Amino acid sequence: MRSFTDEEREIIKRKIIDRGKDCFSRYGIKKTGIEDLTEGLGISKSSFYSFFISKEDLFLQIFKEEKEALKDNILENSFLKYRTEPDKAIRAYLRYVLDIVDNHPIWRKVLIEKEQFELTISRSSEEELKNIRRDNVAIILPFFEEWEEAGLLIDKPARILAETTQTVLSFIHFRNEIEDEDFSEIMEIFIDLIADNIVKKSS
């Protein structure tokens, strides 16, 4: 296996990531082979493993990059837009993420097409998935802490309420088992239940 300069490594790694986005979006994790990820890049299949531990770890890096790229838009259209109105912010956040999952090929693979099961092949991948879930809560937690401080939420810890809100999105995993129209209606019920019952009622 030939060695690469730091500059070559960075260029090749970026090319593998770009190829991975295309292949994973089209075929998913299971049907994408290492040869698909290295074809035409001037590296051997064995060289792939000097850049990524596995194709699952490549997928997770891509997923994290895509999540980070969308994070600002998600917050701008939900928690930042309705910073003093938690019920509106929560509704906007959950609906915005649901829309992304419907339309973003990488997020769809993980959350709807159940590609996350392919990611538990290695312990490192499983730990990365846990970290992603923790990060998702950490992103929204500061807003719940603000609302808690302002007395806008029910008498429960901000962390619990943020985790409860994030947990609603776990129902996306059952989407393939529910009719499309029914699923949308079910999710709206859950969103209303969360938004209406987390916020302290006016006396």
Legacy VTK file of the C-alpha trace (Angstrom):
# vtk DataFile Version 3.0
C-alpha trace
ASCII
DATASET POLYDATA
POINTS 203 float
0.000 0.000 0.000
1.502 3.322 -1.067
1.818 6.193 1.368
0.171 9.560 0.784
1.219 13.060 1.669
-1.034 14.976 4.070
-2.368 17.024 1.166
-3.099 13.890 -0.894
-4.829 12.282 2.063
-7.109 15.262 2.540
-8.025 15.358 -1.167
-8.639 11.608 -1.366
-10.640 11.555 1.852
-12.893 14.297 0.530
-13.366 12.388 -2.722
-14.318 9.241 -0.812
-16.852 11.235 1.224
-18.361 12.738 -1.925
-18.516 9.308 -3.566
-20.054 7.902 -0.410
-22.835 10.495 -0.444
-23.754 9.448 -3.970
-23.517 5.681 -3.394
-25.269 5.617 -0.025
-28.076 7.833 -1.316
-28.624 5.494 -4.264
-27.969 2.044 -2.848
-27.878 2.311 0.944
-25.138 0.947 3.186
-25.656 -2.775 2.681
-25.589 -2.681 -1.128
-22.633 -0.298 -1.379
-19.301 -2.088 -1.701
-15.811 -0.778 -0.988
-15.100 -1.017 -4.736
-18.024 1.379 -5.347
-16.426 3.857 -2.942
-12.927 3.677 -4.466
-13.642 3.214 -8.172
-11.942 5.887 -10.275
-10.295 7.566 -7.282
-6.822 6.166 -7.926
-6.679 4.106 -4.746
-7.025 0.383 -4.080
-9.775 -1.210 -2.002
-7.237 -1.905 0.745
-6.202 1.768 0.786
-9.770 2.713 1.721
-9.118 1.379 5.231
-6.315 3.857 5.798
-8.971 6.584 5.574
-11.984 4.928 7.245
-12.345 1.919 9.527
-15.340 0.665 7.539
-18.025 1.818 5.136
-20.314 2.149 8.177
-17.923 4.640 9.751
-17.797 6.552 6.453
-21.593 6.688 6.429
-21.653 8.026 9.986
-19.161 10.759 9.133
-21.303 11.774 6.163
-24.438 11.731 8.318
-22.784 13.927 10.955
-21.534 16.378 8.311
-24.976 16.624 6.746
-26.574 17.112 10.166
-24.109 19.865 11.030
-24.743 21.582 7.684
-28.503 21.600 8.330
-28.331 22.505 12.027
-28.370 26.285 11.545
-31.365 26.125 9.186
-33.271 23.908 11.614
-32.675 26.276 14.532
-33.343 29.399 12.465
-36.732 28.029 11.435
-37.802 26.840 14.850
-36.175 27.689 18.185
-34.599 30.959 17.085
-37.681 32.058 15.148
-39.995 31.467 18.137
-37.510 31.982 20.958
-40.079 33.240 23.470
-42.915 30.953 22.317
-41.949 27.385 23.218
-45.115 25.739 21.883
-44.600 27.294 18.437
-40.866 26.546 18.518
-41.404 22.873 19.355
-44.036 22.459 16.632
-41.827 24.196 14.056
-38.779 22.124 15.049
-40.479 18.741 14.840
-42.248 19.556 11.567
-39.047 20.916 10.010
-37.062 17.795 10.913
-39.845 15.563 9.578
-39.732 17.463 6.289
-35.944 17.043 6.079
-36.224 13.307 6.712
-38.772 13.029 3.904
-36.573 14.852 1.402
-32.928 14.326 2.403
-31.534 11.029 1.012
-28.981 10.406 3.787
-31.317 11.207 6.685
-34.021 9.105 5.025
-31.686 6.110 4.874
-31.061 6.256 8.620
-34.464 7.226 9.956
-36.993 5.716 7.532
-35.272 2.959 5.594
-33.735 1.588 8.815
-30.148 1.705 7.617
-29.219 2.367 11.247
-29.298 -1.402 11.805
-26.378 -1.721 9.386
-24.489 0.778 11.527
-24.447 -1.421 14.617
-22.030 -3.903 13.039
-19.118 -2.455 14.990
-19.043 -1.178 18.571
-17.541 2.091 17.405
-20.468 2.670 15.054
-22.957 1.879 17.804
-21.224 4.345 20.128
-21.230 6.979 17.379
-24.986 6.557 17.002
-25.418 7.106 20.744
-23.280 10.252 20.498
-25.415 11.554 17.621
-28.558 11.095 19.741
-26.923 12.902 22.666
-25.802 15.718 20.363
-29.337 16.144 19.028
-30.605 16.773 22.556
-27.630 19.021 23.377
-28.472 21.262 20.403
-31.988 22.039 21.628
-31.380 21.889 25.400
-30.230 25.550 25.812
-33.630 26.760 24.600
-35.455 24.575 27.102
-33.175 25.894 29.841
-34.039 29.466 28.827
-37.748 28.665 28.947
-37.345 26.907 32.293
-35.581 29.978 33.697
-38.362 32.195 32.346
-41.038 30.029 33.967
-42.607 29.060 30.635
-42.466 25.277 31.073
-44.197 22.753 33.290
-42.442 21.765 36.495
-40.032 19.207 35.033
-36.268 19.501 34.392
-35.392 21.175 31.084
-33.254 18.183 30.098
-36.178 15.768 30.488
-38.440 18.007 28.402
-35.803 18.372 25.658
-35.300 14.603 25.578
-39.064 14.050 25.471
-39.345 16.394 22.506
-36.484 14.644 20.691
-38.016 11.230 21.410
-41.051 12.102 19.281
-38.797 11.825 16.243
-38.015 8.183 17.079
-41.483 7.293 15.782
-40.121 7.985 12.291
-38.571 4.495 12.461
-42.087 3.025 12.213
-43.028 4.988 9.117
-42.772 2.056 6.713
-45.281 0.124 8.805
-47.944 2.846 8.703
-49.896 4.285 5.772
-48.461 7.642 4.643
-51.598 9.666 5.372
-52.084 7.932 8.722
-48.455 8.511 9.678
-48.696 12.261 9.025
-51.844 12.479 11.131
-50.303 10.398 13.932
-47.206 12.610 14.014
-49.351 15.750 14.165
-51.156 14.309 17.191
-47.840 13.610 18.929
-46.516 17.070 18.062
-49.643 18.723 19.461
-49.502 16.604 22.610
-45.885 17.576 23.269
-46.247 21.264 22.396
-49.461 21.709 24.365
-48.361 19.850 27.485
-44.768 20.998 27.921
-45.719 24.652 28.114
-47.097 25.944 31.409
-50.757 26.869 31.104
-51.766 30.439 31.854
-53.681 30.709 35.115
LINES 1 204
203 0 1 2 3 4 5 6 7 8 9 10 11 12 13 14 15 16 17 18 19 20 21 22 23 24 25 26 27 28 29 30 31 32 33 34 35 36 37 38 39 40 41 42 43 44 45 46 47 48 49 50 51 52 53 54 55 56 57 58 59 60 61 62 63 64 65 66 67 68 69 70 71 72 73 74 75 76 77 78 79 80 81 82 83 84 85 86 87 88 89 90 91 92 93 94 95 96 97 98 99 100 101 102 103 104 105 106 107 108 109 110 111 112 113 114 115 116 117 118 119 120 121 122 123 124 125 126 127 128 129 130 131 132 133 134 135 136 137 138 139 140 141 142 143 144 145 146 147 148 149 150 151 152 153 154 155 156 157 158 159 160 161 162 163 164 165 166 167 168 169 170 171 172 173 174 175 176 177 178 179 180 181 182 183 184 185 186 187 188 189 190 191 192 193 194 195 196 197 198 199 200 201 202
